[in-house]
Amino acid sequence: MTTNRHTTRRTNHGFTLVEMLLVLVILSTLAAIVYPNLSKHALRARRTAAKVQIKAFRTALSAFEMDNDRFPKGRDGLLELVRRSGEAKNWRGPYLDGGIPKDPWGHDYIYESPGKHNTESYDIVSLGPDGDLGTEDDIGSWQSEN
């Protein structure tokens, strides 16, 4: 009788292959459901961050314009918000703290004055996720708030 006890007693020291495969299937199914929803929210959050940054540029540019009676000129005009140029006689900056930020995708914002869309002032554009200018994912200062 003592031999039966030893043969029926089994110690479980780990998971079987079937149990591990079942866990992997469950985790894969959950990831397939959750990931698309998270990526949509991440894109929306980055687009919102770019719009907020463009608003911050607008505020800084308005302050610059009030002090100097003009907006910064050319493609490098945003630099005048953090560094005084010889043309800005009444510069009271820096108008932005911490330098000129990149957009949420790591690209430089593009500034033009006079702008193509706002010929009396300026255009600011984020290149969006694709990094190409002139595509439908660009976020511009002239676009309506959505």
ChimeraX attribute file (.defattr): number of C-alpha atoms within 10 A of each C-alpha:
attribute: neighborCount
match mode: 1-to-1
recipient: residues
	/A:1	5
	/A:2	6
	/A:3	7
	/A:4	8
	/A:5	9
	/A:6	9
	/A:7	8
	/A:8	8
	/A:9	8
	/A:10	8
	/A:11	6
	/A:12	7
	/A:13	6
	/A:14	7
	/A:15	8
	/A:16	9
	/A:17	8
	/A:18	9
	/A:19	11
	/A:20	10
	/A:21	11
	/A:22	11
	/A:23	11
	/A:24	12
	/A:25	12
	/A:26	11
	/A:27	12
	/A:28	12
	/A:29	11
	/A:30	11
	/A:31	11
	/A:32	11
	/A:33	11
	/A:34	11
	/A:35	11
	/A:36	11
	/A:37	10
	/A:38	11
	/A:39	11
	/A:40	10
	/A:41	12
	/A:42	12
	/A:43	15
	/A:44	12
	/A:45	13
	/A:46	16
	/A:47	21
	/A:48	15
	/A:49	14
	/A:50	23
	/A:51	21
	/A:52	12
	/A:53	18
	/A:54	21
	/A:55	14
	/A:56	14
	/A:57	21
	/A:58	16
	/A:59	14
	/A:60	19
	/A:61	23
	/A:62	16
	/A:63	18
	/A:64	23
	/A:65	17
	/A:66	13
	/A:67	16
	/A:68	16
	/A:69	13
	/A:70	13
	/A:71	23
	/A:72	25
	/A:73	17
	/A:74	13
	/A:75	17
	/A:76	12
	/A:77	18
	/A:78	25
	/A:79	16
	/A:80	23
	/A:81	24
	/A:82	19
	/A:83	16
	/A:84	15
	/A:85	13
	/A:86	8
	/A:87	11
	/A:88	18
	/A:89	11
	/A:90	13
	/A:91	21
	/A:92	15
	/A:93	16
	/A:94	16
	/A:95	21
	/A:96	19
	/A:97	10
	/A:98	8
	/A:99	13
	/A:100	15
	/A:101	14
	/A:102	14
	/A:103	22
	/A:104	20
	/A:105	16
	/A:106	13
	/A:107	16
	/A:108	15
	/A:109	22
	/A:110	18
	/A:111	23
	/A:112	21
	/A:113	20
	/A:114	17
	/A:115	17
	/A:116	12
	/A:117	15
	/A:118	14
	/A:119	11
	/A:120	11
	/A:121	17
	/A:122	23
	/A:123	21
	/A:124	23
	/A:125	22
	/A:126	28
	/A:127	25
	/A:128	24
	/A:129	16
	/A:130	12
	/A:131	15
	/A:132	13
	/A:133	14
	/A:134	10
	/A:135	11
	/A:136	10
	/A:137	15
	/A:138	17
	/A:139	21
	/A:140	20
	/A:141	19
	/A:142	14
	/A:143	11
	/A:144	6
	/A:145	6
	/A:146	5
